[in-house]
Amino acid sequence: MIRVVLPAHLRTLARVTGEVQLPVPDPSTQGGLLDALEAAYPVLCGCIRDHVTLRRRPFVRYFACGMDLSHEPPEWPLPELVKTGTEPFLIVGAMAGG
């Protein structure tokens, strides 16, 4: 199982507490994981990625294993530690302002 940590506002929207656990998607890529997350929690469709282009929303970031994966393409393979459930895949709302 893959562990996904959502920001507080998306946990509220999806009506979950804590981490979300999903089966390892096929393919085990960043895009496959996001497809599986949106399939399991349809209310998140359009919140993390654009409805049409499926591109990451501007103020959403992805992290795993101490790496910023936000600018990697959807076909980027998930780190092995994420696929085994050892490390979580983090979806983070970026901070902006002055």
N, C-alpha and C positions, 0 to 999 in steps of 0.2 A: 504494500500500500504506500502511496505517496502522501506525504503530509503537506498541506497547504495552509499557510497563515494569511488571513485576510485582514485588512484594516478594519477598525471598529465599525465604521459606517456601513461597510459591505457585509460584515457579520450580522449586523442588525437587519439589513435588507434581506439577507438570505435566511434569517431566523436561525442562526447557529451560534454556539458559544465555543470558544477555543478554536483548535485546529479543525480543518476539514480533512477527511481521509478519502482518497480516491484510489481505485485500482490503477495499476501502471498502464498508461494508455498505449495503444498501438497506432501509430508509431510513438516511441517514447521520446518525443521532442517537446520543446516549449509550446509549440502550437497545438500538438496533440493533447498536452496537459490542459491548456486553456479550453480546448474543445470539450474535453471530458468534464471540466469544472462547470462550464455553461450548460452542458447537457444535464448534469446532476442538479444544478441550481439555475433554472432558466431565468429567474428574476435578475441574475447578474449579467445577462446578455445586454451588451451596449454600455455597461458600466466600466468594464476593464478594457474592452476593445471596441472600436467603432463597429456598428451593425453591418455596414456594407463592406468596408475595406479590410476589416479584422485587424487593423493596425492598433497598436497600444495607444491608449488615451494619453494626452500630453502630460498629465500630472499623476501618472501611475508608473511605478518602477517595479522591476522584478529583481530579486536577489536570491542566490543560493550558494552555499559553501563559501561565503565571504566574497563572492563575485557579483558585480552588477551585470545582469543579463538583459537589461532593458533595451539595449540597442542591437542585440543579436537577432538574427532572422528566425521566423517561426520554425524552420526546419532544424534549428540548432538542437543537438541532442542534450537531453537532461544529464546532469552530472550523475555518476554512478551512485554517490551517496544519497542523492535525492530519490533515484529509482528504487533503492533498497529501503527507503524510509528512515535512514539514519539521520539525515539532515532535512529540514523542511524547505519548501519553495515558498519564498516570501513575496507577497504582493503588497506594496507599500504606496500609500498616498504621499506624493512629494509635497514638501512644504514650500510655499512661496509667499512673498510679501516683503514688507520693509519695516 
